[in-house]
């Protein structure tokens, strides 16, 4: 069996070497699983999110959600009412005052700090500096005491330090003037105040009223949906999302499992054609074999079709082990002929009998052997050389027996016969002298 990864990757570990015996399910190599683990984690999060969404739809809306929806509707209705109601003189006056304040603030920022402001900030900074120096002097007098952190001198120094930092920040602000961001914010405030005043003076446009009405409609729809509960369609869609997320998780888990290549059978590793650090694809690169089943693939001439069958015995001599004869039996005869080296042959499969092994051994894959298929067996039989037989008619044989120096024809019944000898069932006795036509033979 040749095995490989479904999609491949970078080999990070090879646990089996040539010659190792492995059990079915043992991990052989591993590829980098960083991406696969990340996909599993993301898929798990997606499942959790889909399940939470489904659970939320199954729950009734809380009092807080209803209150929020009602507040949104009330706010939208108030905005619509303000768009439909003309502005009063008080509203216009307040808007004018807001615009004036924003313009004054912008002008002050653009003009920068006055000399009096800088002088005042500088005086505050010097006073804060003197206060810190005085507090530091008082603190130094008691700093040797273990409980100095709880003494009033420590608190006074901390307070003086904070005052100094605040004065320093105020002084820096006065000296540096307004920042670009502060000026930009002030300009935006002026523009917003002007827009509000213009809106009050001109009244709400049709577009403003339509937008406010749309907000009311949307808020009302949200409140109605909460009060009515979740529809069956939404629940079904949420359930589908859960199932899809679970399917994606299962796929991701399968991809993670596929980063390990396991042995499909119990057997011996024959080849490993990759090593750690190599990138492998879907091509098989490890081969296993079950060497505990000593099977032979045997090719016979098609003319021997009537001399072989399932359970026929066989004697086997391997080229590598010429002094040992193994026994076996035929387990399979192919139902059709095949071609080997340009010759039409009959393919059979034989299994060796393990009790015929002279010592415990495992035969390597690919050994060549000579095989004798035993079509029949006879023991304690009377034999004559096949050259002594004379075929009188199909299946009828005779031999010349030498009697008183002269050959005499005797009809015989022949049993098993191979290329060398023939079994004589009747018509001869042991010790009779027969002739092959060339020389007399016992």
PyMOL commands that set and color helices and strands:
alter all, ss='L'
color gray80, all
select helices_A, chain A and resi 34-58+63-84+89-111+115-142+148-150+152-176+180-202+206-228+232-257+302-307+354-356+386-388
alter helices_A, ss='H'
color red, helices_A
select strands_A, chain A and resi 2-3+9-14+21-22+27-31+260-262+267-272+279-280+286-289+295-301+313-318+321-333+338-340+343-352+369-374+382-385+390-393+396-403+406-417+421-426+434-435+440-441
alter strands_A, ss='S'
color yellow, strands_A
deselect
rebuild
show_as cartoon
